[in-house]
């Protein structure tokens, strides 16, 4: 029995050498010499301080220079500002490498597959980079290698951002059109709203490239506050077949909790628990675009939706609803309704349970298209601040898909 346990521990260690989640940035931990839990509820999900850090352009609220432990490399003297435009405006770059190594490994069970048990180790390997340039620029990007049906897919999203102030950022490159961002996802399964496809195969979670104006601010009392974003994008990747551009927008307002851009002292929260932020956030979003597909007429579609995010002590509830109107020439118009609701509970700071219910009705006016609904229970175990296990089960509740239940053990690791 003892040898068996030793074997399991060794296998687990070897797995974690090649596994990670794809949205934590350990390079920031090195820059500020702080734990991942300073900004993360359970990586990659951000806590309230992590949101404030991002809303400040990847800088500490209340004065970044007071908290960074690694001095940047200067790109010009401060005196250049006085003689500009007869000199290049001074800036700086990170003093050490801004790179982080990330990966994801999975053990899957699919009841309908010929090979029911599968080992995807690694499923995904990434090199991420992020940081700041001087006082008012920041950047974020990645080089991603992903196993998809035994083929290696390569992606390299990138964004450069001008940070005029927390209330005004201009972002070019990879933008945040998805109203259910990955920073809120603790599961292996994407939210159904992010994965839902239009008739011409458009979906939220595919990469969106364009220009985005966004910002955040605290409420008058210093807690809570607002966020907004509006953008113009290629709707279907870098080489978009659609000659028009898609547009989208999103706005939220937070009641209570830490301010959206943090406090003036750079403190993480009024409470010592990094996972507590008693607050209520309400949001609304829209997306209008055209989806092109070979062999099909263009699809004009419009999306409207709303969301709620409620934090109380160790408990979090978040839910999102989306209505899509789709129009393709010479075909019937289609309305689709998709929503989910999820609850998280912190049993211990390193042990988080969750359950999510999802509903998808592709054609609300049709009597022949049956809705798809499912329930996803799961648990996240934070072995170390940068090592996480996810145990998750997806059970379909509708008749058509009830035999497609799946199980996954996912291991994440980042350095």
Phi, psi and omega in degrees: 000318180296318179296324178297316179296318177300320180297317179298317180297319180294317179298316179300317179297317180295323178298314185292344174295338185240020185224141182198161172269154196261016182226358170281150180237087181300340179298332176290326175298322179290321182297319183256356181051057180221164182286156175301329183289351173300320183249347188241133171293310171196107192308136012268002184293128182277145168269187185297321180290324177298321176296318179295322177299314178295319181293343175266017178074043182061041178228151178294136173299145174083012177118094185300323185296341180280348188238340180287143182255346178249120182287136178286166176268122183286139176244059179124153181282151176299334180295340179298333181297326184286334183256000177300135020265015179273013174207161177282132181303130185289155178207192174208163176232163181306141182287337175234176183300132178275013186274148172226145178255130184223153176200166177227133173236145184222146166243116187248149170231125180233115187296331185267348184285154176296318173257101189291321179261131179227144179246111176253087184226098002269155169277325185207138175230135183224151165243115180254152175218140180199150180172193182239154175234105181066209185273341191216026170226146173218165183214155178206137179195175180202156168241117192241132174242120186231137175276119179228106181057045177065020172237144181270119175259141182241133176225154182214059178297150184206148176214139172244137188230133173264121185252082179296318179193167176304332181275355183209106174238144174241118186245134176234141183109225178293125184240181188244068181281335182292122180284351175243073187295156182296341178295348178256003188254120175258358185259159172291322179286130174293156172301143181298329178295321179290329184265348182298131182255141171286178181296334176259022168079011174290148173207158184297318193280355171289151185301133177245127183241130180175216182234136183224134172251127183209167180186175181207159177201155176282160172286174184298333179273356178096343177259166178056212178131196186236159166223156175210155171204144176215139186211163175235126190218160157290127183280341187227055174089187183292319180259074183282128179289338183283123182287340175274168176250149176272156176231153179207164177203157180204144177216144177224158171223131184251131176254123179079183178074186178295145178300150182299335175246017173083184179266176182280346182259000180076014181288148182290321183188166175285344179248154182283341180278119184292345183261007180249131176202077186303108188196166175226125179240129177247140182220160175217150183210161173213159175210133178229125184203181177231127179253122180256147181209138179300130178085007181221151173292158178298145178253117172272129181219152178226138181237136171231149179192173178213163182210163179220142180222110187240121178248128175217113182052241183269004188248138176229134171237128172224145183212150179218141176234142183223134174242124180246130172253124185239137183222118174239130182308140176066019174228163177293139173295152183229138173247134179235144179234126181224138175205165174212161172218137185222144174235134175244147174219130180273103177288315171220163178304338182253003184224113185234124175260151178209159171214138181230136174249135182231145180223136181217119176239105186291330182218100185289342180266359184260140175268351183261340179268111182277141175296154175249127177222151185207165175231139184233099170271149180198170178215138177248132180241115181270093183296315171222172183301334181242016178228124185223140173250139174238125174247123193213144179227133176244120181241123177278139183255348179273157185295320186294331187242009190295344178265003183261028178299148181220155181228142179215141166247118182242137180239131185237144183206140180216142177225000000 
